Amino acid sequence: MKKYYKLLKFEFEMKKKLLFVCLGNICRSPAAEAVCLHKIYEQGLQDYYEVDSAGTGSWHVGNKADSRMRAAALRRGIEIKSLARQISLHDFYEFDFILTMDKDNLSTVESLSSKAGQQKIANIQPLLKFARKTNIIEVPDPYYGGEKGFEDVLDLLDDAIDGLLASPEIIC
């Protein structure tokens, strides 16, 4: 019984934990979470990753993702199920990677990270660092735009998450 517990504990610790972060956690980061989960399940990698999303702000905590983003994702066969939450200090100890959508998110997350102290484990990086088909460095916020903006964001997320899951930094 004791050996079995140790084996389970070892396997649990080998999971990579990814947190996607945007401003309000209703457009970009929940879409990134859903795209990532979709790809992980398609590749049969669900035992190796844990994925979540959060916002730097608290305005939308508890709300579903923006209906336009949910509709755009659903047209691609991807369901966004998460509810908005705000990033917390605990996230810096819980997640291996915190992946931000733009430079403002990155700056806010890095600032909050300094309050987490020396024990934090999170590696903070911009998500589009992993994109392979674009030189764009920020995922634009589609909230105030039209339908095409949501599609464009999903295209960027699709590319970046393909690169992320193929990255030696992330591979379990």
C-alpha positions as CSV (number, residue, x, y, z in Angstrom):
1,M,0.0,0.0,0.0
2,K,2.8,2.4,0.9
3,K,4.6,1.9,-2.4
4,Y,1.4,2.5,-4.4
5,Y,0.9,5.8,-2.6
6,K,4.5,6.9,-3.5
7,L,4.0,5.9,-7.1
8,L,0.7,8.0,-7.3
9,K,2.4,10.9,-5.6
10,F,5.3,10.8,-8.0
11,E,2.9,10.7,-11.0
12,F,0.9,13.6,-9.6
13,E,4.0,15.7,-9.2
14,M,5.0,15.1,-12.8
15,K,2.0,17.0,-14.1
16,K,2.7,20.3,-15.6
17,K,0.4,23.0,-14.4
18,L,-0.4,25.8,-16.8
19,L,-2.2,29.1,-16.0
20,F,-3.3,31.4,-18.8
21,V,-3.8,35.1,-17.7
22,C,-5.5,38.1,-19.4
23,L,-7.2,41.2,-18.0
24,G,-10.7,40.1,-17.1
25,N,-10.7,36.3,-17.7
26,I,-13.7,36.4,-20.0
27,C,-12.1,36.4,-23.5
28,R,-8.5,35.5,-24.1
29,S,-7.4,33.5,-21.1
30,P,-10.5,31.2,-20.9
31,A,-10.2,30.7,-24.6
32,A,-6.5,29.7,-24.2
33,E,-7.5,27.4,-21.4
34,A,-10.2,25.7,-23.6
35,V,-7.9,25.5,-26.7
36,C,-5.1,24.0,-24.6
37,L,-7.5,21.4,-23.0
38,H,-8.9,20.5,-26.4
39,K,-5.4,19.9,-27.8
40,I,-4.3,18.0,-24.7
41,Y,-7.4,15.7,-24.9
42,E,-6.9,15.2,-28.7
43,Q,-3.3,14.1,-28.1
44,G,-4.3,11.9,-25.1
45,L,-2.1,13.9,-22.7
46,Q,-4.8,14.7,-20.1
47,D,-2.9,12.8,-17.4
48,Y,0.2,15.0,-17.8
49,Y,-1.3,18.5,-17.7
50,E,-3.5,20.6,-15.5
51,V,-4.8,23.8,-17.1
52,D,-6.6,26.9,-15.7
53,S,-7.1,30.6,-16.4
54,A,-7.4,33.8,-14.5
55,G,-7.6,37.5,-14.9
56,T,-5.5,40.3,-13.4
57,G,-8.7,42.2,-12.5
58,S,-11.7,41.2,-10.5
59,W,-14.6,42.7,-12.5
60,H,-15.9,39.5,-13.9
61,V,-15.2,37.0,-11.1
62,G,-17.8,34.1,-11.3
63,N,-19.0,35.0,-14.8
64,K,-18.9,32.8,-17.9
65,A,-16.6,33.8,-20.7
66,D,-17.9,36.4,-23.2
67,S,-20.7,34.9,-25.3
68,R,-19.0,36.0,-28.5
69,M,-15.8,34.1,-27.6
70,R,-17.8,31.1,-26.5
71,A,-19.6,31.1,-29.9
72,A,-16.4,31.5,-31.9
73,A,-14.7,28.7,-30.0
74,L,-17.8,26.4,-30.4
75,R,-17.7,26.9,-34.1
76,R,-14.3,25.2,-33.9
77,G,-15.6,22.4,-31.7
78,I,-14.1,23.9,-28.5
79,E,-16.3,24.5,-25.5
80,I,-15.3,27.2,-23.0
81,K,-16.6,26.0,-19.6
82,S,-14.6,28.0,-17.1
83,L,-15.8,30.8,-14.8
84,A,-13.8,33.9,-14.4
85,R,-11.5,34.3,-11.4
86,Q,-8.7,36.6,-10.4
87,I,-5.1,35.5,-10.1
88,S,-3.9,35.1,-6.5
89,L,-0.6,34.7,-4.8
90,H,-1.3,31.1,-4.3
91,D,-1.1,30.6,-8.1
92,F,2.6,31.4,-8.0
93,Y,3.2,28.4,-5.8
94,E,0.6,26.1,-7.5
95,F,1.5,26.5,-11.3
96,D,4.6,25.7,-13.2
97,F,3.9,28.2,-15.9
98,I,1.9,31.4,-15.9
99,L,1.3,32.5,-19.5
100,T,0.2,36.0,-20.2
101,M,-1.6,37.5,-23.2
102,D,0.0,41.0,-23.4
103,K,2.7,43.2,-21.9
104,D,0.3,44.8,-19.4
105,N,-0.8,41.4,-18.1
106,L,2.9,40.4,-18.0
107,S,3.8,43.5,-16.0
108,T,1.0,43.0,-13.6
109,V,1.7,39.3,-13.1
110,E,5.4,40.0,-12.6
111,S,4.6,42.7,-10.0
112,L,2.3,40.4,-8.1
113,S,4.9,37.7,-8.3
114,S,7.4,39.8,-6.4
115,K,5.0,39.6,-3.5
116,A,4.9,35.8,-3.6
117,G,8.5,35.6,-2.3
118,Q,11.3,33.2,-2.9
119,Q,9.3,30.0,-2.6
120,K,7.3,30.5,-5.8
121,I,7.7,28.0,-8.6
122,A,5.9,29.7,-11.5
123,N,7.8,30.5,-14.6
124,I,6.1,33.6,-16.1
125,Q,6.2,34.1,-19.9
126,P,4.2,35.7,-22.6
127,L,2.1,33.0,-24.4
128,L,3.0,34.2,-27.9
129,K,6.6,33.5,-27.2
130,F,5.6,30.0,-28.3
131,A,3.8,31.0,-31.5
132,R,5.4,29.6,-34.7
133,K,3.4,31.3,-37.5
134,T,3.4,34.9,-36.4
135,N,5.8,37.6,-35.1
136,I,3.0,39.3,-33.2
137,I,4.0,39.5,-29.5
138,E,0.6,40.2,-27.9
139,V,-2.8,38.6,-28.1
140,P,-5.1,41.5,-28.8
141,D,-8.2,42.0,-26.6
142,P,-11.2,41.3,-28.8
143,Y,-13.7,42.6,-26.2
144,Y,-14.5,45.9,-28.0
145,G,-14.2,44.6,-31.5
146,G,-16.3,42.6,-33.9
147,E,-16.6,38.8,-34.6
148,K,-13.4,38.7,-36.6
149,G,-11.4,39.8,-33.6
150,F,-12.5,36.7,-31.7
151,E,-11.6,34.5,-34.6
152,D,-8.2,36.1,-35.0
153,V,-7.5,35.6,-31.2
154,L,-8.4,31.9,-31.6
155,D,-6.0,31.6,-34.5
156,L,-3.2,33.1,-32.4
157,L,-4.0,30.9,-29.5
158,D,-4.1,27.8,-31.7
159,D,-0.7,28.5,-33.0
160,A,0.9,29.5,-29.7
161,I,-0.5,26.5,-27.9
162,D,0.7,24.1,-30.6
163,G,4.2,25.6,-30.0
164,L,3.7,25.5,-26.2
165,L,2.8,21.8,-26.1
166,A,5.8,21.0,-28.4
167,S,8.2,23.1,-26.3
168,P,10.9,21.2,-24.4
169,E,10.1,23.5,-21.4
170,I,6.6,22.2,-21.2
171,I,6.8,18.6,-22.3
172,C,6.2,16.1,-19.5
